[in-house]
Amino acid sequence: MHSPNRPGPLRDPLGVAKYRHEAVAVTLRIRFDDPAPPALEVLAYRRRRAPFEDRWALPSGAVEVEETLTESVLRHLGQRAGIAAPAHLEQLETRGAPGRDPWDRTIATAFLGLLPWSDGPRVRGELAWLPVADLPEMAFDHRELTQVGVERLRAKLSYTNIAFALAPASFTIARLRDAYAAVLGHEVSATNLKRILTRRGQLAETGQHAAPGTGGGRPAQLYRFTRRELTVTDPFAVLRP
């Protein structure tokens, strides 16, 4: 199905179809906004043109002939949201259902991008952070792509150190526990989480403490991830802290 104002797929002299290819960014972060519980959010913008006018969409756009897929998704993230580079970026999947774009035959390659909870672009204009637990209807197949990204993140929390990309340079165990709970969707034991990640060599003390809280008491120890690049720490693990 194509728009009456746009042609279908072009073909080269040999009759081979030339489709549009786009890169799509599923960009996730944890929102901490006390006293509200932490929440996993995805970056989106509101479309102002057809198709799917006024629906939320993920940052995306055409792949140019001179760029790689990764270069393309980073370009669109920079242009749309001012994000130069996520803390972690990986390819999710490629979708090519004929009807995913009602105007044209469009192949889409989606990427998962993660930002530390202390970072993230200031929402401006048509940008917004949407809670993944309560997503509205979105343009194209972007709602389904968001869910694929969330499931990928949840799975990799079990056997990699991918949480480094959700955390700032230093953090308390309590804050990290809350981040895990926001992603996994269930309560997490801070004691068990610290034990598991320490045993896997993911955590180290910084030697510093968090600022004292209003209730007084001993300031919490600050920790850091030992590596800030993706590493498989236990290929057969299922994390249940």
N, C-alpha and C positions, 0 to 999 in steps of 0.2 A: 504494500500500500504506500503510495507516495502523495505528497501534496500536489494539487493541480498546478501549482506555480513553480514546481521544481521537477527536474528530470529524474528518472530512475538511475540506477548504477550505469556509469559510463563504461564503454568497452574499448579495449585497444584494437589495433588493426587486425589482430588474430582472433578477435571475438571474446577475449578474456575479460570478465567483469572487473572493474576497478572500484572498490568500495571505499567509503569513508571510514577512517580508523581514528578513534579518540582514546585519550587517556583520562581515567577517572580517579579521583583521590578520596579515599575513605580515611579521614583524618580524625583521630580519637584523642581525647584527654580526660583526666579526672577533674571534676569541679569540686572544690572545697569552699563552701559558703556557709560557715557556722551561723546559726544552729541547725541549718538544714543538713540532712545526711549527704555524704559524698555521692556523686553521680557520674557515670560514664557518659560522655557527650560526643557528638559528631559535628563537624563543621559543615554548614550548608549555606546556601543563599537562595533567595526567592527569585524565580524566573519572572521576567517582565515581558516575555514574548512567547508566541506559540512555537512548538506545541507545549502543552502543560503550563500555560501561563498561570502565574500566581502560585504554583506549587514549589515546594522546597526541592533543591537539587544539590548534588555534590559538585564541588569544583571540578571542571572537566573541560575538554576542548580537543580540537583536531591535532593529530600528530603531523608535524610538518615533514617534508621529504628529507630534510637534512639533519633531523634529530632522532635520537633513540627514544624508546618509550619512556625511560626514566627521565631523560632530559625534558620530554614533553610534559609529564605530570608535574615536575618541579617548576617548569615555566608557568603552567596554569595556576599552581598554588601561589607562586609569587605574584602573578598579575591579579588574581582574584582576592587573595587574602594577605599578601605581604609576607608569606612564609618563605624564607630562603631555602631552608632545608629542615625537615623533621628530624627528631633525635633518632628515629629509625624509620626506614622505608623499605618495603618489600612488595613484590608483585603478588597479587591475590589470585586472579583468574581472568580469563578472556571469555567474553560473551558475544554470541553472534546470531541470536534468534532473529529471523527475518522481520518480525514485527516489533522489536524492542524500541525502535524509533519509527513513529508513524509517518514521518516525512521522508525518510531516506533509508537506504540499506547501510547500517552503521555497525561496525565491529568495535567493541569496547574492551580495553584492557584496564582492569582496576588494580590500584595499589593501596596497601595499608600504610598509613603514616601515623606515627605516635609523637605526642608532645608532652614534655614534663608538666606536672600540674601547676607549676609556678609560671609557665609560659603560655603562649597562645596569643593570636592576634586579638586586638581590641575589636569587638564587633562594631561595625559601622555600616551605614547604608543598608544594604540588603543582606548582610552577613548575619548569621546567628549560630549559637551552639545549641543543638537539640539533644535532649536526653534520649539515649537509645532505648530506655525502658518504655518510652511512650512516644514512639515515632509517628508522625502524621503520614498521610499518603504523600508520596514523593514522585517527582518526574521520572519518566522512563522506568528502569528497574533499580533505581538508586536505593530504595528501601531494602530490597533483597541484598544488594551489594553491601550495604551497611551491616546487615545481619551476618553475612559471610565474614566480614572483617572482625566483628565482635567474636564470632566463634573461633576464628584463627587466633586471636589474642588470648582467649580463654584456654585454648589447647596449649599454646606455647608457654603459658605461665607454669605448666606442669613440668616441662622438661628442658626449658632454657632460662636464661637470665633476662628475658625480654622486658621485665618490669623496670630495668634501668632506664628505658626510654620514657617511662611514665613519671619518673621521679627526678627531682632536682639533684644538685651535686651532693647535698647532705639532707638528712631527714631523720625523724624519730621512728622507732619500730611501730609505735601506735599509728602514726600517719601512714606508714607503708601498709600496715594491716588494713586500714580503712580503704586504701586504694585497691588492694586485692579483693576486698569484699565488694567494692563497687563494680569491679569487672566480673567477678564470679557470680554475683547475685545471691550470696549467702554469707552468713557470719564466718569470720576467720579468727582463729586463736593467735594472738600476738606471740605467745610463748612458743607454740608449735612452729609458727612461721619463722621466727628467729632461729630456732633450732635447725630446721630443714635447710634454710638458706645459708646458715653458717657452715653446716656440714658439707654443703656443696661448694663451699669456697666463694660464695657470691657476695658476702657482706664483710665489711671491716669497720672497726671503730675509727672515728675521725680524731678522737682525743678532745673533742669539744662537746659542749652541752647546749641544749635549746634554751631560749630565754625563759625565765621563770613565769609560770602562769599566774593568773589573778588569785587563784586559791592558795598560793604558796606551795610549799613542799620542795622536794629535791628536783632540780632541773633534769630533764630526760637526756640521756646520752644520744649523741648524733652518730649516724652511720652513713656509709657510702657503699655503692656497688664497686667491687674490685675491678670490673671491666665494664666499659661503656660501649661495647659492641656485642652483637648477638653471638652467643656461645651456647652450644648444647651441653648442659651440665649433667643430665641424667636421662638418656634416651628411652628408658623403659619406665619412667616415673609417672605416677598420677598424683598430682599435688592435692592433698586433702588436709590442709592445716586447720 
